[in-house]
């Protein structure tokens, strides 16, 4: 059970990082215009 909880924690962190990077890229593209 703890193994699944650990994997879920990593998945949530991974998705969070990807979301931040995506938002950052969108902001940069808006500034470029």
mmCIF file of the N, C-alpha and C atoms, coordinates in Angstrom:
data_MODEL
# 
_entry.id   MODEL 
# 
loop_
_atom_site.group_PDB 
_atom_site.id 
_atom_site.type_symbol 
_atom_site.label_atom_id 
_atom_site.label_alt_id 
_atom_site.label_comp_id 
_atom_site.label_asym_id 
_atom_site.label_entity_id 
_atom_site.label_seq_id 
_atom_site.pdbx_PDB_ins_code 
_atom_site.Cartn_x 
_atom_site.Cartn_y 
_atom_site.Cartn_z 
_atom_site.occupancy 
_atom_site.B_iso_or_equiv 
_atom_site.pdbx_formal_charge 
_atom_site.auth_seq_id 
_atom_site.auth_comp_id 
_atom_site.auth_asym_id 
_atom_site.auth_atom_id 
_atom_site.pdbx_PDB_model_num 
ATOM 1  N N  . UNK A 1 1  ? 0.853 -1.203 0.000   1.00 0.00 ? 1  UNK A N  1 
ATOM 2  C CA . UNK A 1 1  ? 0.000 0.000  0.000   1.00 0.00 ? 1  UNK A CA 1 
ATOM 3  C C  . UNK A 1 1  ? 0.884 1.247  0.000   1.00 0.00 ? 1  UNK A C  1 
ATOM 4  N N  . UNK A 1 2  ? 1.909 1.263  0.829   1.00 0.00 ? 2  UNK A N  1 
ATOM 5  C CA . UNK A 1 2  ? 2.784 2.433  0.891   1.00 0.00 ? 2  UNK A CA 1 
ATOM 6  C C  . UNK A 1 2  ? 3.491 2.642  -0.446  1.00 0.00 ? 2  UNK A C  1 
ATOM 7  N N  . UNK A 1 3  ? 3.761 1.534  -1.167  1.00 0.00 ? 3  UNK A N  1 
ATOM 8  C CA . UNK A 1 3  ? 4.424 1.649  -2.470  1.00 0.00 ? 3  UNK A CA 1 
ATOM 9  C C  . UNK A 1 3  ? 3.513 2.398  -3.454  1.00 0.00 ? 3  UNK A C  1 
ATOM 10 N N  . UNK A 1 4  ? 2.228 2.050  -3.464  1.00 0.00 ? 4  UNK A N  1 
ATOM 11 C CA . UNK A 1 4  ? 1.288 2.727  -4.358  1.00 0.00 ? 4  UNK A CA 1 
ATOM 12 C C  . UNK A 1 4  ? 1.150 4.193  -3.972  1.00 0.00 ? 4  UNK A C  1 
ATOM 13 N N  . UNK A 1 5  ? 1.095 4.476  -2.679  1.00 0.00 ? 5  UNK A N  1 
ATOM 14 C CA . UNK A 1 5  ? 0.978 5.866  -2.225  1.00 0.00 ? 5  UNK A CA 1 
ATOM 15 C C  . UNK A 1 5  ? 2.214 6.654  -2.656  1.00 0.00 ? 5  UNK A C  1 
ATOM 16 N N  . UNK A 1 6  ? 3.392 6.035  -2.611  1.00 0.00 ? 6  UNK A N  1 
ATOM 17 C CA . UNK A 1 6  ? 4.629 6.711  -3.004  1.00 0.00 ? 6  UNK A CA 1 
ATOM 18 C C  . UNK A 1 6  ? 4.599 7.018  -4.490  1.00 0.00 ? 6  UNK A C  1 
ATOM 19 N N  . UNK A 1 7  ? 4.151 6.046  -5.290  1.00 0.00 ? 7  UNK A N  1 
ATOM 20 C CA . UNK A 1 7  ? 4.073 6.251  -6.737  1.00 0.00 ? 7  UNK A CA 1 
ATOM 21 C C  . UNK A 1 7  ? 3.077 7.357  -7.061  1.00 0.00 ? 7  UNK A C  1 
ATOM 22 N N  . UNK A 1 8  ? 1.953 7.374  -6.348  1.00 0.00 ? 8  UNK A N  1 
ATOM 23 C CA . UNK A 1 8  ? 0.939 8.410  -6.579  1.00 0.00 ? 8  UNK A CA 1 
ATOM 24 C C  . UNK A 1 8  ? 1.509 9.787  -6.252  1.00 0.00 ? 8  UNK A C  1 
ATOM 25 N N  . UNK A 1 9  ? 2.305 9.877  -5.204  1.00 0.00 ? 9  UNK A N  1 
ATOM 26 C CA . UNK A 1 9  ? 2.927 11.150 -4.823  1.00 0.00 ? 9  UNK A CA 1 
ATOM 27 C C  . UNK A 1 9  ? 3.861 11.643 -5.918  1.00 0.00 ? 9  UNK A C  1 
ATOM 28 N N  . UNK A 1 10 ? 4.651 10.728 -6.484  1.00 0.00 ? 10 UNK A N  1 
ATOM 29 C CA . UNK A 1 10 ? 5.567 11.108 -7.565  1.00 0.00 ? 10 UNK A CA 1 
ATOM 30 C C  . UNK A 1 10 ? 4.777 11.553 -8.792  1.00 0.00 ? 10 UNK A C  1 
ATOM 31 N N  . UNK A 1 11 ? 3.666 10.869 -9.072  1.00 0.00 ? 11 UNK A N  1 
ATOM 32 C CA . UNK A 1 11 ? 2.837 11.212 -10.239 1.00 0.00 ? 11 UNK A CA 1 
ATOM 33 C C  . UNK A 1 11 ? 2.255 12.613 -10.088 1.00 0.00 ? 11 UNK A C  1 
ATOM 34 N N  . UNK A 1 12 ? 1.749 12.914 -8.899  1.00 0.00 ? 12 UNK A N  1 
ATOM 35 C CA . UNK A 1 12 ? 1.173 14.242 -8.647  1.00 0.00 ? 12 UNK A CA 1 
ATOM 36 C C  . UNK A 1 12 ? 2.250 15.315 -8.798  1.00 0.00 ? 12 UNK A C  1 
ATOM 37 N N  . UNK A 1 13 ? 3.438 15.054 -8.256  1.00 0.00 ? 13 UNK A N  1 
ATOM 38 C CA . UNK A 1 13 ? 4.535 16.024 -8.352  1.00 0.00 ? 13 UNK A CA 1 
ATOM 39 C C  . UNK A 1 13 ? 4.943 16.214 -9.809  1.00 0.00 ? 13 UNK A C  1 
ATOM 40 N N  . UNK A 1 14 ? 4.992 15.114 -10.578 1.00 0.00 ? 14 UNK A N  1 
ATOM 41 C CA . UNK A 1 14 ? 5.374 15.185 -11.993 1.00 0.00 ? 14 UNK A CA 1 
ATOM 42 C C  . UNK A 1 14 ? 4.375 16.027 -12.775 1.00 0.00 ? 14 UNK A C  1 
ATOM 43 N N  . UNK A 1 15 ? 3.076 15.773 -12.548 1.00 0.00 ? 15 UNK A N  1 
ATOM 44 C CA . UNK A 1 15 ? 2.029 16.540 -13.243 1.00 0.00 ? 15 UNK A CA 1 
ATOM 45 C C  . UNK A 1 15 ? 2.117 18.012 -12.864 1.00 0.00 ? 15 UNK A C  1 
ATOM 46 N N  . UNK A 1 16 ? 2.386 18.287 -11.588 1.00 0.00 ? 16 UNK A N  1 
ATOM 47 C CA . UNK A 1 16 ? 2.496 19.678 -11.134 1.00 0.00 ? 16 UNK A CA 1 
ATOM 48 C C  . UNK A 1 16 ? 3.635 20.403 -11.831 1.00 0.00 ? 16 UNK A C  1 
ATOM 49 N N  . UNK A 1 17 ? 4.778 19.726 -11.968 1.00 0.00 ? 17 UNK A N  1 
ATOM 50 C CA . UNK A 1 17 ? 5.939 20.336 -12.626 1.00 0.00 ? 17 UNK A CA 1 
ATOM 51 C C  . UNK A 1 17 ? 5.630 20.599 -14.099 1.00 0.00 ? 17 UNK A C  1 
ATOM 52 N N  . UNK A 1 18 ? 5.004 19.621 -14.762 1.00 0.00 ? 18 UNK A N  1 
ATOM 53 C CA . UNK A 1 18 ? 4.662 19.787 -16.177 1.00 0.00 ? 18 UNK A CA 1 
ATOM 54 C C  . UNK A 1 18 ? 3.702 20.965 -16.346 1.00 0.00 ? 18 UNK A C  1 
ATOM 55 N N  . UNK A 1 19 ? 2.738 21.110 -15.431 1.00 0.00 ? 19 UNK A N  1 
ATOM 56 C CA . UNK A 1 19 ? 1.783 22.209 -15.508 1.00 0.00 ? 19 UNK A CA 1 
ATOM 57 C C  . UNK A 1 19 ? 2.497 23.547 -15.369 1.00 0.00 ? 19 UNK A C  1 
ATOM 58 N N  . UNK A 1 20 ? 3.418 23.648 -14.411 1.00 0.00 ? 20 UNK A N  1 
ATOM 59 C CA . UNK A 1 20 ? 4.162 24.896 -14.221 1.00 0.00 ? 20 UNK A CA 1 
ATOM 60 C C  . UNK A 1 20 ? 4.978 25.230 -15.453 1.00 0.00 ? 20 UNK A C  1 
ATOM 61 N N  . UNK A 1 21 ? 5.645 24.237 -16.040 1.00 0.00 ? 21 UNK A N  1 
ATOM 62 C CA . UNK A 1 21 ? 6.460 24.465 -17.240 1.00 0.00 ? 21 UNK A CA 1 
ATOM 63 C C  . UNK A 1 21 ? 5.571 24.929 -18.392 1.00 0.00 ? 21 UNK A C  1 
ATOM 64 N N  . UNK A 1 22 ? 4.408 24.294 -18.543 1.00 0.00 ? 22 UNK A N  1 
ATOM 65 C CA . UNK A 1 22 ? 3.486 24.669 -19.628 1.00 0.00 ? 22 UNK A CA 1 
ATOM 66 C C  . UNK A 1 22 ? 3.030 26.113 -19.459 1.00 0.00 ? 22 UNK A C  1 
ATOM 67 N N  . UNK A 1 23 ? 2.652 26.488 -18.234 1.00 0.00 ? 23 UNK A N  1 
ATOM 68 C CA . UNK A 1 23 ? 2.216 27.861 -17.983 1.00 0.00 ? 23 UNK A CA 1 
ATOM 69 C C  . UNK A 1 23 ? 3.358 28.836 -18.248 1.00 0.00 ? 23 UNK A C  1 
ATOM 70 N N  . UNK A 1 24 ? 4.569 28.469 -17.858 1.00 0.00 ? 24 UNK A N  1 
ATOM 71 C CA . UNK A 1 24 ? 5.742 29.323 -18.056 1.00 0.00 ? 24 UNK A CA 1 
ATOM 72 C C  . UNK A 1 24 ? 5.982 29.551 -19.542 1.00 0.00 ? 24 UNK A C  1 
ATOM 73 N N  . UNK A 1 25 ? 5.884 28.491 -20.344 1.00 0.00 ? 25 UNK A N  1 
ATOM 74 C CA . UNK A 1 25 ? 6.090 28.603 -21.795 1.00 0.00 ? 25 UNK A CA 1 
ATOM 75 C C  . UNK A 1 25 ? 5.010 29.485 -22.411 1.00 0.00 ? 25 UNK A C  1 
ATOM 76 N N  . UNK A 1 26 ? 3.765 29.324 -21.965 1.00 0.00 ? 26 UNK A N  1 
ATOM 77 C CA . UNK A 1 26 ? 2.674 30.149 -22.498 1.00 0.00 ? 26 UNK A CA 1 
ATOM 78 C C  . UNK A 1 26 ? 2.930 31.614 -22.184 1.00 0.00 ? 26 UNK A C  1 
ATOM 79 N N  . UNK A 1 27 ? 3.379 31.912 -20.963 1.00 0.00 ? 27 UNK A N  1 
ATOM 80 C CA . UNK A 1 27 ? 3.677 33.297 -20.581 1.00 0.00 ? 27 UNK A CA 1 
ATOM 81 C C  . UNK A 1 27 ? 4.774 33.865 -21.469 1.00 0.00 ? 27 UNK A C  1 
ATOM 82 N N  . UNK A 1 28 ? 5.810 33.059 -21.745 1.00 0.00 ? 28 UNK A N  1 
ATOM 83 C CA . UNK A 1 28 ? 6.926 33.518 -22.579 1.00 0.00 ? 28 UNK A CA 1 
ATOM 84 C C  . UNK A 1 28 ? 6.455 33.792 -23.998 1.00 0.00 ? 28 UNK A C  1 
ATOM 85 N N  . UNK A 1 29 ? 5.559 32.952 -24.522 1.00 0.00 ? 29 UNK A N  1 
ATOM 86 C CA . UNK A 1 29 ? 5.044 33.148 -25.882 1.00 0.00 ? 29 UNK A CA 1 
ATOM 87 C C  . UNK A 1 29 ? 4.219 34.429 -25.948 1.00 0.00 ? 29 UNK A C  1 
ATOM 88 N N  . UNK A 1 30 ? 3.453 34.709 -24.891 1.00 0.00 ? 30 UNK A N  1 
ATOM 89 C CA . UNK A 1 30 ? 2.643 35.934 -24.861 1.00 0.00 ? 30 UNK A CA 1 
ATOM 90 C C  . UNK A 1 30 ? 3.570 37.155 -24.837 1.00 0.00 ? 30 UNK A C  1 
ATOM 91 N N  . UNK A 1 31 ? 4.645 37.080 -24.047 1.00 0.00 ? 31 UNK A N  1 
ATOM 92 C CA . UNK A 1 31 ? 5.592 38.194 -23.967 1.00 0.00 ? 31 UNK A CA 1 
ATOM 93 C C  . UNK A 1 31 ? 6.298 38.388 -25.306 1.00 0.00 ? 31 UNK A C  1 
ATOM 94 N N  . UNK A 1 32 ? 6.550 37.297 -26.020 1.00 0.00 ? 32 UNK A N  1 
ATOM 95 C CA . UNK A 1 32 ? 7.249 37.379 -27.307 1.00 0.00 ? 32 UNK A CA 1 
ATOM 96 C C  . UNK A 1 32 ? 6.432 38.205 -28.301 1.00 0.00 ? 32 UNK A C  1 
ATOM 97 N N  . UNK A 1 33 ? 5.096 38.089 -28.215 1.00 0.00 ? 33 UNK A N  1 
ATOM 98 C CA . UNK A 1 33 ? 4.252 38.872 -29.116 1.00 0.00 ? 33 UNK A CA 1 
ATOM 99 C C  . UNK A 1 33 ? 4.296 40.337 -28.693 1.00 0.00 ? 33 UNK A C  1 
# 
